[in-house]
Amino acid sequence: MIIDFWATWCKPCCAELDAINDEYADWQKETGVKVIAVSVDDPRTMSKVPSFVREKGWDYDIYLDPNQDFQHAMEVINVPCTFILDGNGKIVYIHNSYMEGDEKGLHAALLKAAGKK
């Protein structure tokens, strides 16, 4: 499972989720991965999330964390912040920020977590 903390106002967050979306179908076939995107938009911008996601065409489960309770529980300071959990629910990868190409490292970590490499 990939859990990605993001916000509509965060350009690197959106770039990362776009990049993952481009590979998501292949990753699902390879590993059975599921992506959960957790929006940390505050109550002022939270209402934009559903239409924003539809426009982007992201096929992820989207959750809202308007009070940042889950964000704080996961000790996420900045977004984007991406976690991979293995089949036992153990966090095996954490990555903060996003630069073009980071999805390759995410994919490698995902393969490793799935026992494919």
N, C-alpha and C positions, 0 to 999 in steps of 0.2 A: 504494500500500500504506500502511496505517496500522499503526504499531507503538505499542502502548500498554503502558507499564510500570505495574503495579498490584500490590495486595496485598489479601488477604481482610479484613484488619483496617483498611483505609483506606476510610472512608466516602465521601470525594470520589471515590476511584477507582471504587468500585462505582456511584456515581451517574452518573459519566461513561460507564461501560460500559453501564449501563442506558439512558441517553439515546442513545448510539450504536446500541444494539440496536434501539431504537424506529424508527430511520431506516435501518438497515443494508440492508434489502431494496431500498428506493428508491435508496440510494446505489450499490448494486451495479448496478442497472439503468442508472443515469445514467453511471457512471464505470468500472464493472468493478472497483471497489476490493475489496481483501481486507484484513480486520482480523486482526492477530496480537496477542494479548494475552499479555504476558510477566509472569508472576507472580514477584515478588521475595520471596515468603514464605520464611522461613527453614526449616530442616529440622524445627523443632517444629510449624509450622503448615502446611507444604507438603502433608501428607497430607489436609488439608481441601479442597484446591483442586478436585479432580474432582467431589466431591459438591456443593460450593458453586456451581460453574459449572452443573451439571445443574439445581440448584434455581432458578438465575437464568434458565435457558433461553437462555444466550448461544450464538450460533451462530458462534463465532470459533475459529480455531486457538489453542489455549492451550499455552504453553510455560512450563516451570519454570526459574528461574534461582536455585537455592537458595544458591549461593555468590556471587551478584551479579556474576559474571564479565562477562556481557553488559551488565548495568547500568553497570558501571565502564567498559567499552569504549565505551559510548555517552555517557559522562560525565553520567549521570543521578544527580542528588543527591537529589531528592525525588520521591515519587510522589503523584498520577499525573503522568506525563510522556508526552506524545503526539508522535509524529513522523509526518510524511507524506513518503513517498518517491515521486518521480516514476517514470515508466516506464523511466528510465535508472538507477534506484537512487540518485539524488541526493536528499539531504535538502533539502526545500523548505519545511518548516514544522516548528516546535517549539513546544509549549505546555506549560507547567508549571502544575499545580494544576487545579482545576475548580470552576466556579460554574455554577449553572443558566443555561442559554442559551449557554454556551461552545460547544456543539455546532454552533451556527449559524456561528460563525467557522471551525470545523473544516470544515464543509460547504463554505463559500466557498473556503477554501484547497484543499480537495479538488477542487472544480470547476476552479479555476485550474490546479492541477497536471495535471489531465486535459485541459486545453486547451478547457474548456467555457465559460469566462468570461474 
